Amino acid sequence: SLDGLYDLLVGRKTDMPENSYTTYLFSKGLDKILKKVGEECTEVIIAAKDNDKKETVYEIADLAYHVMVLMIEMGISLDEVTAELASRHVIDHKVKQEKMTK
């Protein structure tokens, strides 16, 4: 689950185990993490453009992992992201209602 992965990554940041890729990312800092997020975004785009569903799923998983590393580095919780998504749903719903009544 996303919660399980998030918790695992928080533990990696706390414990910084040797020979861990996640430890490597945290030790290199924000610039390295951002570089990896950018690379993974590009790989998602390429896989999707090639209409390769299996590769796109693989690359989305890589992107999700790297975005979570970024979130932890910046002190952003899953709850904050979930709340933001929920607030957008409410806004979208109101916008749709306004358009329907006009």
C-alpha positions as CSV (number, residue, x, y, z in Angstrom):
1,S,0.0,0.0,0.0
2,L,1.0,3.6,-0.3
3,D,0.9,4.0,3.4
4,G,3.2,1.0,3.9
5,L,5.7,2.3,1.4
6,Y,5.6,5.8,2.9
7,D,6.2,4.3,6.4
8,L,9.1,2.2,5.0
9,L,10.7,5.3,3.4
10,V,10.3,7.3,6.7
11,G,12.2,4.5,8.4
12,R,14.9,4.6,5.8
13,K,15.3,8.4,6.4
14,T,15.5,7.8,10.1
15,D,17.8,4.7,10.2
16,M,19.8,5.5,7.0
17,P,20.8,1.8,6.5
18,E,24.0,1.2,4.5
19,N,23.7,-0.1,0.9
20,S,20.1,1.3,0.5
21,Y,19.2,3.2,-2.6
22,T,16.8,5.3,-0.5
23,T,19.6,6.1,1.9
24,Y,21.7,7.2,-1.0
25,L,18.9,9.6,-2.2
26,F,18.4,11.1,1.2
27,S,22.1,11.5,1.7
28,K,22.5,13.3,-1.6
29,G,19.7,15.7,-0.8
30,L,17.0,17.6,-2.5
31,D,18.8,18.3,-5.8
32,K,19.4,14.6,-6.5
33,I,15.8,13.6,-5.4
34,L,14.4,16.3,-7.8
35,K,16.6,15.1,-10.6
36,K,15.3,11.5,-10.2
37,V,11.7,12.8,-10.0
38,G,12.2,14.6,-13.3
39,E,13.8,11.5,-14.9
40,E,11.0,9.3,-13.8
41,C,8.4,11.8,-15.2
42,T,10.1,11.7,-18.6
43,E,10.2,7.9,-18.5
44,V,6.4,7.8,-17.8
45,I,5.8,10.1,-20.7
46,I,7.9,8.0,-23.1
47,A,6.3,4.7,-22.0
48,A,2.8,6.2,-22.4
49,K,3.6,7.8,-25.7
50,D,4.8,4.3,-26.9
51,N,1.4,3.0,-25.8
52,D,3.1,0.4,-23.6
53,K,0.8,-0.2,-20.7
54,K,3.1,-2.6,-18.8
55,E,6.1,-0.2,-19.1
56,T,3.9,2.8,-18.2
57,V,2.8,1.0,-15.0
58,Y,6.4,0.2,-14.2
59,E,7.5,3.8,-14.7
60,I,4.5,5.2,-12.7
61,A,5.6,3.0,-9.8
62,D,9.1,4.4,-10.0
63,L,7.7,7.9,-10.1
64,A,5.5,7.3,-7.1
65,Y,8.5,6.0,-5.1
66,H,10.6,9.0,-6.0
67,V,7.8,11.4,-5.3
68,M,7.3,9.8,-1.9
69,V,11.1,10.2,-1.2
70,L,10.6,13.9,-2.1
71,M,7.6,14.2,0.1
72,I,9.5,12.8,3.1
73,E,12.5,15.0,2.4
74,M,10.2,18.1,2.4
75,G,8.1,16.9,5.4
76,I,4.9,16.4,3.4
77,S,2.6,13.7,4.6
78,L,0.2,11.4,2.6
79,D,-2.6,13.0,4.6
80,E,-1.7,16.4,3.3
81,V,-1.8,15.2,-0.3
82,T,-5.0,13.3,0.3
83,A,-6.6,16.4,1.9
84,E,-5.5,18.5,-1.1
85,L,-7.1,16.0,-3.5
86,A,-10.3,16.0,-1.5
87,S,-10.5,19.8,-1.5
88,R,-10.2,19.8,-5.3
89,H,-13.0,17.3,-5.6
90,V,-15.3,19.6,-3.6
91,I,-14.2,22.6,-5.8
92,D,-14.8,20.7,-9.0
93,H,-18.2,19.6,-7.8
94,K,-19.2,23.2,-7.1
95,V,-17.9,24.3,-10.4
96,K,-19.9,21.6,-12.2
97,Q,-23.0,22.6,-10.3
98,E,-22.6,26.3,-11.2
99,K,-22.1,25.4,-14.9
100,M,-25.2,23.2,-14.8
101,T,-27.4,25.9,-13.3
102,K,-26.4,28.7,-15.8
